[in-house]
Amino acid sequence: MKKAELIAPCHFGLEAVLKREIIDLGYEISSVEDGRVTFYGDADAVCRANIFLRTAERILWKVGSFTARSFEELFDRTAELPWEDYIPKDGKFWVAKAASVKSKLFSPSDIQSIMKKAMVKRMQQHYGISWFQEDGASYPVRVFLMKDVVTVGIDTSGISLHKRGYREVSGKAPITETLAAALIMLTPWKKDRILVDPFCGSGTFPIEAAMMAANIAPGMNRSFTAEAWTNLIPKKLWYDGINEANDLIDDEIETDIQGYDVDGSVIKIARRNAREAGVDHLIHFQERDVSKLNHPKKYGFIITNPPYGERLEEKKDLPALYRAFGESYQRLDSWSAYMITSYEEAERYFGRKADKNRKIYNGMLKTYFYQYQGPRPPRIKK
């Protein structure tokens, strides 16, 4: 297959993290926009991006882009795209999602319906048939409209890439795996440093950190829609990608990663999730209140997602909770702390203004990633 453009959507505000990941994987960036990074790659890149990228939500194979200000124009431009290059005669195809921002066309259901009709017309002409059985592999299409520019891609991932396959059960208010991985990457934490999450819930931060430490690819234990696209991607490329991932695992690594939560039932869930991810031997989980947070070692990291108080009755408990968290942090000599929360009084009750903060959208929820940076450890003389 010749080089194509691949689109990797991500959380708003974390495009730079994903861009760095893609470059580290060996691919050239085409463009960076709000909530997505586009890069050049071939069929092998589709497999490797799905298997290795920790912060992408999915990988789309770009079919094309064009301007459309009317539904007639949308139909005509969609029908001009070479759908037969991607979708075989028996392929199941539909517009799975349409999103529109600052565009004249804004009805997702109308956009989906008209584009499907245009795809059918194009493929009827190419294949010389009037009816498609659609009983073969699935080719779900996703569409973005931004200021009347329509970008069209076929979803190679299927279920979102934040579904690693290890978290069947979540505690309340879970943070997604992709967001947790991106936030860890925004910190200077390295696998030889201590990491504690005092509000670990179902264990996402500690598990993602342990997978990074052991170099376990996030997509190793799940399937992808494009695995069935034998007309585009030889099966061998998927096997090659998994073999590459297996070869890179460092299971002998020693870490100091800990997860605490006041709720013993979610600690059980966290331990089960860690076992499913293959990193339970790298993490110590414990039922512990944030007021009991302490550690004898210096230069550690706290990376956490404290309760936001989404329900009204929970909000009254937040001042005491954040105050206890802040007091515990003050006792940790030379540590750094990073927390993501939508609670607007977080800094006030934590007792200290953050050195940095970063606005990040967790779905539709505006949150801030507060960063309290401790000193660097002294260099060890050789």
C-alpha positions as a Markdown table, in Angstrom:
| # | Residue | x | y | z |
|---|---|---|---|---|
| 1 | Met | 0.0 | 0.0 | 0.0 |
| 2 | Lys | 1.2 | 3.5 | -0.8 |
| 3 | Lys | 1.7 | 6.1 | 1.9 |
| 4 | Ala | -1.6 | 7.5 | 3.3 |
| 5 | Glu | -2.6 | 10.0 | 5.9 |
| 6 | Leu | -3.8 | 8.6 | 9.2 |
| 7 | Ile | -5.8 | 10.6 | 11.8 |
| 8 | Ala | -5.4 | 10.1 | 15.5 |
| 9 | Pro | -8.0 | 11.9 | 17.7 |
| 10 | Cys | -7.0 | 12.7 | 21.3 |
| 11 | His | -8.2 | 14.7 | 24.3 |
| 12 | Phe | -8.3 | 18.4 | 23.7 |
| 13 | Gly | -5.2 | 20.0 | 25.2 |
| 14 | Leu | -3.0 | 16.9 | 24.8 |
| 15 | Glu | -2.1 | 17.1 | 21.1 |
| 16 | Ala | 1.5 | 17.8 | 21.8 |
| 17 | Val | 1.9 | 14.6 | 23.8 |
| 18 | Leu | 0.4 | 12.5 | 21.1 |
| 19 | Lys | 2.5 | 14.2 | 18.4 |
| 20 | Arg | 5.7 | 13.3 | 20.4 |
| 21 | Glu | 4.5 | 9.7 | 20.6 |
| 22 | Ile | 3.9 | 9.4 | 16.9 |
| 23 | Ile | 7.3 | 10.9 | 16.1 |
| 24 | Asp | 8.9 | 8.5 | 18.5 |
| 25 | Leu | 7.1 | 5.6 | 16.7 |
| 26 | Gly | 8.9 | 6.8 | 13.5 |
| 27 | Tyr | 6.2 | 8.6 | 11.5 |
| 28 | Glu | 6.1 | 12.1 | 10.0 |
| 29 | Ile | 3.4 | 14.5 | 11.2 |
| 30 | Ser | 1.1 | 16.0 | 8.5 |
| 31 | Ser | -0.9 | 18.4 | 10.8 |
| 32 | Val | -1.9 | 19.1 | 14.4 |
| 33 | Glu | -5.4 | 20.5 | 15.1 |
| 34 | Asp | -7.6 | 20.8 | 18.1 |
| 35 | Gly | -8.2 | 17.3 | 19.3 |
| 36 | Arg | -6.4 | 15.4 | 16.6 |
| 37 | Val | -3.0 | 14.7 | 15.0 |
| 38 | Thr | -2.6 | 13.6 | 11.4 |
| 39 | Phe | 0.5 | 11.7 | 10.2 |
| 40 | Tyr | 1.8 | 9.8 | 7.2 |
| 41 | Gly | 1.9 | 6.0 | 7.2 |
| 42 | Asp | 1.3 | 2.8 | 5.4 |
| 43 | Ala | -0.6 | -0.4 | 6.2 |
| 44 | Asp | 2.1 | -1.3 | 8.7 |
| 45 | Ala | 1.6 | 2.1 | 10.4 |
| 46 | Val | -2.1 | 1.3 | 10.9 |
| 47 | Cys | -1.2 | -1.8 | 12.9 |
| 48 | Arg | 1.7 | -0.2 | 14.9 |
| 49 | Ala | -0.2 | 2.9 | 15.8 |
| 50 | Asn | -3.2 | 0.9 | 17.1 |
| 51 | Ile | -0.9 | -1.4 | 19.1 |
| 52 | Phe | 1.7 | 1.2 | 20.5 |
| 53 | Leu | 0.1 | 4.6 | 20.9 |
| 54 | Arg | -0.9 | 5.3 | 24.5 |
| 55 | Thr | -2.7 | 8.6 | 24.1 |
| 56 | Ala | -4.7 | 8.3 | 20.8 |
| 57 | Glu | -8.4 | 7.6 | 21.0 |
| 58 | Arg | -8.5 | 5.8 | 17.7 |
| 59 | Ile | -6.8 | 5.6 | 14.3 |
| 60 | Leu | -8.7 | 6.7 | 11.2 |
| 61 | Trp | -7.5 | 6.0 | 7.7 |
| 62 | Lys | -8.1 | 9.3 | 5.9 |
| 63 | Val | -10.2 | 9.0 | 2.7 |
| 64 | Gly | -10.2 | 12.7 | 1.9 |
| 65 | Ser | -11.3 | 16.2 | 2.7 |
| 66 | Phe | -13.3 | 18.9 | 0.9 |
| 67 | Thr | -15.4 | 22.0 | 1.5 |
| 68 | Ala | -19.2 | 21.6 | 1.6 |
| 69 | Arg | -21.7 | 24.4 | 2.5 |
| 70 | Ser | -24.9 | 22.6 | 1.3 |
| 71 | Phe | -26.2 | 19.0 | 1.5 |
| 72 | Glu | -26.1 | 18.9 | -2.3 |
| 73 | Glu | -22.4 | 19.8 | -2.2 |
| 74 | Leu | -21.8 | 17.2 | 0.6 |
| 75 | Phe | -23.4 | 14.5 | -1.5 |
| 76 | Asp | -21.5 | 15.3 | -4.7 |
| 77 | Arg | -18.1 | 15.7 | -3.0 |
| 78 | Thr | -18.6 | 12.5 | -1.0 |
| 79 | Ala | -19.5 | 10.6 | -4.2 |
| 80 | Glu | -16.2 | 11.8 | -5.8 |
| 81 | Leu | -14.1 | 10.0 | -3.1 |
| 82 | Pro | -12.6 | 6.7 | -4.2 |
| 83 | Trp | -14.6 | 4.4 | -1.8 |
| 84 | Glu | -13.9 | 1.4 | -3.9 |
| 85 | Asp | -10.2 | 1.7 | -3.0 |
| 86 | Tyr | -11.1 | 0.9 | 0.6 |
| 87 | Ile | -14.4 | -1.0 | 0.8 |
| 88 | Pro | -14.9 | -4.3 | -1.0 |
| 89 | Lys | -18.2 | -5.3 | -2.7 |
| 90 | Asp | -19.3 | -7.3 | 0.4 |
| 91 | Gly | -18.1 | -4.7 | 3.0 |
| 92 | Lys | -20.4 | -3.3 | 5.7 |
| 93 | Phe | -20.2 | 0.5 | 5.6 |
| 94 | Trp | -22.0 | 3.3 | 7.4 |
| 95 | Val | -21.2 | 6.7 | 8.8 |
| 96 | Ala | -20.8 | 5.9 | 12.5 |
| 97 | Lys | -20.3 | 9.4 | 13.7 |
| 98 | Ala | -20.5 | 13.0 | 12.4 |
| 99 | Ala | -19.3 | 16.0 | 14.3 |
| 100 | Ser | -19.8 | 19.6 | 13.2 |
| 101 | Val | -18.2 | 22.8 | 14.5 |
| 102 | Lys | -18.8 | 26.3 | 13.1 |
| 103 | Ser | -20.2 | 24.9 | 9.9 |
| 104 | Lys | -23.3 | 25.5 | 7.8 |
| 105 | Leu | -24.1 | 21.8 | 7.9 |
| 106 | Phe | -24.7 | 20.9 | 11.6 |
| 107 | Ser | -27.2 | 18.0 | 11.8 |
| 108 | Pro | -25.3 | 14.8 | 12.5 |
| 109 | Ser | -28.1 | 12.5 | 11.4 |
| 110 | Asp | -28.6 | 14.4 | 8.1 |
| 111 | Ile | -24.9 | 14.4 | 7.4 |
| 112 | Gln | -24.7 | 10.6 | 8.1 |
| 113 | Ser | -27.7 | 9.8 | 5.9 |
| 114 | Ile | -26.6 | 11.9 | 2.9 |
| 115 | Met | -23.0 | 10.6 | 3.0 |
| 116 | Lys | -24.2 | 7.0 | 3.1 |
| 117 | Lys | -26.4 | 7.6 | 0.0 |
| 118 | Ala | -23.4 | 9.2 | -1.8 |
| 119 | Met | -21.1 | 6.2 | -0.9 |
| 120 | Val | -23.8 | 3.8 | -2.2 |
| 121 | Lys | -24.1 | 5.7 | -5.5 |
| 122 | Arg | -20.3 | 5.7 | -6.0 |
| 123 | Met | -19.9 | 2.0 | -5.3 |
| 124 | Gln | -23.0 | 1.0 | -7.4 |
| 125 | Gln | -21.3 | 2.7 | -10.4 |
| 126 | His | -18.0 | 1.0 | -9.7 |
| 127 | Tyr | -19.2 | -2.5 | -8.8 |
| 128 | Gly | -22.1 | -2.5 | -11.3 |
| 129 | Ile | -24.6 | -3.7 | -8.8 |
| 130 | Ser | -27.7 | -2.1 | -7.3 |
| 131 | Trp | -27.8 | -3.8 | -3.9 |
| 132 | Phe | -25.1 | -4.4 | -1.3 |
| 133 | Gln | -25.4 | -7.4 | 1.0 |
| 134 | Glu | -23.0 | -5.8 | 3.5 |
| 135 | Asp | -22.2 | -9.2 | 5.1 |
| 136 | Gly | -18.4 | -8.8 | 5.0 |
| 137 | Ala | -15.9 | -6.9 | 7.2 |
| 138 | Ser | -17.0 | -3.6 | 8.8 |
| 139 | Tyr | -15.8 | -0.2 | 7.5 |
| 140 | Pro | -17.2 | 2.4 | 9.9 |
| 141 | Val | -16.8 | 6.0 | 8.6 |
| 142 | Arg | -16.2 | 9.0 | 10.8 |
| 143 | Val | -16.6 | 12.6 | 9.7 |
| 144 | Phe | -15.4 | 16.0 | 11.1 |
| 145 | Leu | -16.8 | 19.3 | 9.9 |
| 146 | Met | -14.8 | 22.4 | 10.9 |
| 147 | Lys | -15.7 | 25.7 | 9.3 |
| 148 | Asp | -17.3 | 23.9 | 6.4 |
| 149 | Val | -14.2 | 21.7 | 5.7 |
| 150 | Val | -15.3 | 18.1 | 5.8 |
| 151 | Thr | -12.6 | 15.5 | 6.8 |
| 152 | Val | -13.5 | 11.9 | 6.2 |
| 153 | Gly | -11.8 | 8.8 | 7.6 |
| 154 | Ile | -12.5 | 5.1 | 8.1 |
| 155 | Asp | -12.1 | 3.9 | 11.7 |
| 156 | Thr | -9.4 | 1.2 | 11.9 |
| 157 | Ser | -9.7 | 0.8 | 15.7 |
| 158 | Gly | -13.4 | 0.0 | 16.4 |
| 159 | Ile | -13.8 | 0.3 | 20.1 |
| 160 | Ser | -11.9 | 3.3 | 21.4 |
| 161 | Leu | -8.2 | 2.7 | 22.1 |
| 162 | His | -8.7 | 3.7 | 25.8 |
| 163 | Lys | -10.2 | 0.2 | 26.1 |
| 164 | Arg | -7.0 | -1.6 | 26.7 |
| 165 | Gly | -8.7 | -4.9 | 27.7 |
| 166 | Tyr | -7.7 | -4.9 | 31.4 |
| 167 | Arg | -10.4 | -2.8 | 33.0 |
| 168 | Glu | -13.7 | -4.7 | 32.9 |
| 169 | Val | -14.9 | -3.1 | 36.1 |
| 170 | Ser | -14.4 | 0.5 | 37.1 |
| 171 | Gly | -14.7 | 2.4 | 40.4 |
| 172 | Lys | -16.8 | 5.6 | 40.4 |
| 173 | Ala | -15.7 | 8.5 | 38.3 |
| 174 | Pro | -13.0 | 6.7 | 36.4 |
| 175 | Ile | -10.3 | 8.5 | 34.3 |
| 176 | Thr | -9.8 | 6.9 | 30.9 |
| 177 | Glu | -6.6 | 5.0 | 30.2 |
| 178 | Thr | -5.5 | 7.3 | 27.3 |
| 179 | Leu | -6.0 | 10.4 | 29.5 |
| 180 | Ala | -4.1 | 8.9 | 32.4 |
| 181 | Ala | -1.2 | 7.9 | 30.1 |
| 182 | Ala | -1.0 | 11.4 | 28.6 |
| 183 | Leu | -1.0 | 13.1 | 32.0 |
| 184 | Ile | 1.8 | 10.8 | 33.2 |
| 185 | Met | 3.8 | 11.8 | 30.1 |
| 186 | Leu | 3.3 | 15.4 | 30.9 |
| 187 | Thr | 5.3 | 14.9 | 34.2 |
| 188 | Pro | 9.0 | 14.2 | 34.5 |
| 189 | Trp | 8.3 | 10.9 | 36.2 |
| 190 | Lys | 10.6 | 8.0 | 35.1 |
| 191 | Lys | 10.3 | 4.3 | 36.0 |
| 192 | Asp | 13.2 | 4.6 | 38.6 |
| 193 | Arg | 11.2 | 7.2 | 40.7 |
| 194 | Ile | 8.5 | 6.6 | 43.3 |
| 195 | Leu | 4.9 | 7.1 | 42.1 |
| 196 | Val | 1.9 | 7.2 | 44.4 |
| 197 | Asp | -1.8 | 7.7 | 43.6 |
| 198 | Pro | -3.7 | 8.4 | 46.9 |
| 199 | Phe | -7.1 | 8.3 | 45.1 |
| 200 | Cys | -6.4 | 5.4 | 42.8 |
| 201 | Gly | -9.9 | 4.1 | 42.3 |
| 202 | Ser | -9.8 | 1.3 | 39.8 |
| 203 | Gly | -6.1 | 1.7 | 39.5 |
| 204 | Thr | -5.7 | 3.5 | 36.1 |
| 205 | Phe | -2.8 | 5.8 | 36.9 |
| 206 | Pro | -0.7 | 3.1 | 38.6 |
| 207 | Ile | -1.5 | 0.5 | 35.9 |
| 208 | Glu | -0.6 | 2.8 | 33.0 |
| 209 | Ala | 2.6 | 3.9 | 34.8 |
| 210 | Ala | 3.5 | 0.2 | 35.4 |
| 211 | Met | 2.8 | -0.6 | 31.7 |
| 212 | Met | 5.1 | 2.2 | 30.6 |
| 213 | Ala | 7.8 | 1.1 | 33.1 |
| 214 | Ala | 7.7 | -2.5 | 31.7 |
| 215 | Asn | 7.3 | -1.2 | 28.1 |
| 216 | Ile | 4.1 | -3.1 | 27.6 |
| 217 | Ala | 2.2 | -1.8 | 24.5 |
| 218 | Pro | -1.3 | -0.7 | 25.4 |
| 219 | Gly | -3.0 | -2.5 | 22.4 |
| 220 | Met | -1.5 | -6.0 | 22.9 |
| 221 | Asn | -4.5 | -7.6 | 24.5 |
| 222 | Arg | -7.4 | -6.4 | 22.3 |
| 223 | Ser | -8.7 | -6.6 | 18.8 |
| 224 | Phe | -9.2 | -3.9 | 16.1 |
| 225 | Thr | -11.8 | -3.5 | 13.4 |
| 226 | Ala | -9.1 | -3.3 | 10.6 |
| 227 | Glu | -7.8 | -6.8 | 11.5 |
| 228 | Ala | -10.6 | -8.0 | 9.1 |
| 229 | Trp | -9.5 | -5.7 | 6.3 |
| 230 | Thr | -7.5 | -8.3 | 4.4 |
| 231 | Asn | -8.1 | -6.3 | 1.2 |
| 232 | Leu | -6.0 | -3.5 | 2.7 |
| 233 | Ile | -3.8 | -5.0 | 5.4 |
| 234 | Pro | -2.1 | -8.4 | 5.2 |
| 235 | Lys | -2.7 | -10.4 | 8.4 |
| 236 | Lys | 1.1 | -10.8 | 8.7 |
| 237 | Leu | 1.5 | -7.1 | 9.6 |
| 238 | Trp | -0.7 | -7.5 | 12.7 |
| 239 | Tyr | 1.3 | -10.5 | 13.8 |
| 240 | Asp | 4.6 | -8.6 | 13.2 |
| 241 | Gly | 3.3 | -5.7 | 15.3 |
| 242 | Ile | 2.4 | -8.0 | 18.2 |
| 243 | Asn | 5.7 | -9.8 | 17.9 |
| 244 | Glu | 7.5 | -6.4 | 18.0 |
| 245 | Ala | 5.6 | -5.5 | 21.1 |
| 246 | Asn | 6.4 | -8.8 | 22.9 |
| 247 | Asp | 10.1 | -8.4 | 22.1 |
| 248 | Leu | 10.1 | -4.9 | 23.8 |
| 249 | Ile | 8.6 | -6.0 | 27.1 |
| 250 | Asp | 11.0 | -5.7 | 30.1 |
| 251 | Asp | 9.2 | -7.8 | 32.7 |
| 252 | Glu | 12.3 | -7.8 | 35.1 |
| 253 | Ile | 11.9 | -4.1 | 35.8 |
| 254 | Glu | 11.7 | -3.1 | 39.5 |
| 255 | Thr | 9.4 | -0.3 | 40.4 |
| 256 | Asp | 8.0 | 1.6 | 43.4 |
| 257 | Ile | 4.4 | 2.3 | 42.2 |
| 258 | Gln | 1.6 | 2.5 | 44.8 |
| 259 | Gly | -2.1 | 3.0 | 44.7 |
| 260 | Tyr | -4.2 | 4.0 | 47.8 |
| 261 | Asp | -7.9 | 4.4 | 48.2 |
| 262 | Val | -10.2 | 4.8 | 51.2 |
| 263 | Asp | -12.7 | 2.4 | 49.6 |
| 264 | Gly | -11.5 | -1.2 | 50.1 |
| 265 | Ser | -13.9 | -2.5 | 47.4 |
| 266 | Val | -12.3 | -0.5 | 44.7 |
| 267 | Ile | -8.9 | -1.6 | 45.8 |
| 268 | Lys | -10.0 | -5.1 | 45.0 |
| 269 | Ile | -11.1 | -4.0 | 41.6 |
| 270 | Ala | -7.7 | -2.2 | 41.1 |
| 271 | Arg | -5.8 | -5.4 | 42.0 |
| 272 | Arg | -7.9 | -7.4 | 39.5 |
| 273 | Asn | -7.4 | -4.8 | 36.8 |
| 274 | Ala | -3.6 | -4.9 | 37.4 |
| 275 | Arg | -3.6 | -8.7 | 37.1 |
| 276 | Glu | -5.5 | -8.5 | 33.8 |
| 277 | Ala | -2.9 | -5.9 | 32.6 |
| 278 | Gly | 0.0 | -8.2 | 33.6 |
| 279 | Val | 1.5 | -5.6 | 36.0 |
| 280 | Asp | 0.1 | -6.7 | 39.5 |
| 281 | His | 3.7 | -7.6 | 40.5 |
| 282 | Leu | 4.8 | -4.0 | 39.9 |
| 283 | Ile | 2.2 | -2.2 | 42.0 |
| 284 | His | 1.4 | -2.1 | 45.7 |
| 285 | Phe | -2.3 | -1.3 | 46.3 |
| 286 | Gln | -3.5 | -0.5 | 49.8 |
| 287 | Glu | -6.7 | 0.7 | 51.5 |
| 288 | Arg | -5.6 | 4.0 | 53.0 |
| 289 | Asp | -7.1 | 7.4 | 53.6 |
| 290 | Val | -5.4 | 10.4 | 52.1 |
| 291 | Ser | -4.7 | 11.9 | 55.5 |
| 292 | Lys | -2.4 | 8.9 | 56.2 |
| 293 | Leu | -0.4 | 9.5 | 53.0 |
| 294 | Asn | 3.3 | 9.3 | 53.9 |
| 295 | His | 6.5 | 7.8 | 52.5 |
| 296 | Pro | 10.1 | 7.6 | 53.9 |
| 297 | Lys | 11.7 | 8.1 | 50.5 |
| 298 | Lys | 12.4 | 11.5 | 48.9 |
| 299 | Tyr | 11.9 | 12.9 | 45.4 |
| 300 | Gly | 8.7 | 11.0 | 44.8 |
| 301 | Phe | 5.7 | 11.7 | 42.6 |
| 302 | Ile | 2.0 | 12.0 | 43.3 |
| 303 | Ile | -0.2 | 11.7 | 40.2 |
| 304 | Thr | -3.9 | 11.5 | 40.9 |
| 305 | Asn | -7.5 | 12.2 | 40.0 |
| 306 | Pro | -9.2 | 13.3 | 43.3 |
| 307 | Pro | -13.0 | 13.3 | 43.6 |
| 308 | Tyr | -14.6 | 16.2 | 41.8 |
| 309 | Gly | -17.9 | 16.2 | 43.7 |
| 310 | Glu | -20.1 | 15.9 | 40.6 |
| 311 | Arg | -23.2 | 15.3 | 42.8 |
| 312 | Leu | -24.4 | 18.2 | 44.9 |
| 313 | Glu | -24.4 | 16.2 | 48.2 |
| 314 | Glu | -20.7 | 15.3 | 47.6 |
| 315 | Lys | -19.5 | 18.9 | 47.2 |
| 316 | Lys | -19.7 | 19.6 | 50.9 |
| 317 | Asp | -17.0 | 17.0 | 51.6 |
| 318 | Leu | -14.5 | 18.4 | 49.2 |
| 319 | Pro | -13.0 | 21.3 | 51.3 |
| 320 | Ala | -11.9 | 18.8 | 54.0 |
| 321 | Leu | -10.7 | 16.2 | 51.5 |
| 322 | Tyr | -8.5 | 18.7 | 49.6 |
| 323 | Arg | -7.2 | 20.2 | 52.8 |
| 324 | Ala | -6.2 | 16.8 | 54.1 |
| 325 | Phe | -4.5 | 16.1 | 50.8 |
| 326 | Gly | -2.6 | 19.3 | 50.9 |
| 327 | Glu | -1.5 | 18.8 | 54.5 |
| 328 | Ser | -0.2 | 15.3 | 53.7 |
| 329 | Tyr | 1.7 | 16.6 | 50.7 |
| 330 | Gln | 3.4 | 19.2 | 52.9 |
| 331 | Arg | 4.9 | 16.4 | 55.0 |
| 332 | Leu | 6.4 | 14.7 | 51.9 |
| 333 | Asp | 9.8 | 16.3 | 51.7 |
| 334 | Ser | 11.0 | 17.2 | 48.1 |
| 335 | Trp | 8.0 | 15.4 | 46.4 |
| 336 | Ser | 6.2 | 16.6 | 43.3 |
| 337 | Ala | 2.4 | 16.5 | 43.0 |
| 338 | Tyr | 0.1 | 16.4 | 39.9 |
| 339 | Met | -3.7 | 16.3 | 40.1 |
| 340 | Ile | -6.5 | 16.6 | 37.6 |
| 341 | Thr | -9.8 | 17.9 | 38.9 |
| 342 | Ser | -12.7 | 20.1 | 37.9 |
| 343 | Tyr | -13.1 | 21.4 | 41.4 |
| 344 | Glu | -12.6 | 25.1 | 41.1 |
| 345 | Glu | -11.5 | 25.6 | 44.8 |
| 346 | Ala | -8.8 | 22.9 | 44.6 |
| 347 | Glu | -5.8 | 25.2 | 45.0 |
| 348 | Arg | -7.5 | 27.1 | 47.8 |
| 349 | Tyr | -8.1 | 24.1 | 50.0 |
| 350 | Phe | -4.9 | 22.3 | 48.9 |
| 351 | Gly | -3.2 | 25.3 | 50.6 |
| 352 | Arg | -0.9 | 26.3 | 47.8 |
| 353 | Lys | -1.1 | 27.8 | 44.3 |
| 354 | Ala | 0.1 | 25.4 | 41.6 |
| 355 | Asp | 3.5 | 26.1 | 39.9 |
| 356 | Lys | 1.7 | 25.4 | 36.6 |
| 357 | Asn | -1.8 | 24.4 | 35.5 |
| 358 | Arg | -3.2 | 23.2 | 32.2 |
| 359 | Lys | -6.7 | 23.2 | 31.0 |
| 360 | Ile | -7.8 | 19.8 | 29.7 |
| 361 | Tyr | -11.2 | 18.6 | 28.5 |
| 362 | Asn | -12.2 | 15.2 | 30.0 |
| 363 | Gly | -15.0 | 14.5 | 27.6 |
| 364 | Met | -17.2 | 17.6 | 27.9 |
| 365 | Leu | -16.0 | 18.3 | 31.4 |
| 366 | Lys | -13.4 | 21.2 | 31.7 |
| 367 | Thr | -10.7 | 20.1 | 34.2 |
| 368 | Tyr | -7.3 | 21.5 | 35.2 |
| 369 | Phe | -4.1 | 19.6 | 35.6 |
| 370 | Tyr | -2.4 | 21.3 | 38.6 |
| 371 | Gln | 1.3 | 20.8 | 38.8 |
| 372 | Tyr | 3.4 | 21.2 | 42.0 |
| 373 | Gln | 7.0 | 20.7 | 41.1 |
| 374 | Gly | 9.5 | 19.4 | 43.7 |
| 375 | Pro | 13.3 | 19.7 | 43.4 |
| 376 | Arg | 15.2 | 17.3 | 41.2 |
| 377 | Pro | 17.2 | 14.7 | 43.0 |
| 378 | Pro | 21.0 | 15.2 | 43.1 |
| 379 | Arg | 23.0 | 13.5 | 40.3 |
| 380 | Ile | 24.7 | 10.3 | 41.4 |
| 381 | Lys | 28.4 | 10.6 | 40.9 |
| 382 | Lys | 29.9 | 7.9 | 38.8 |
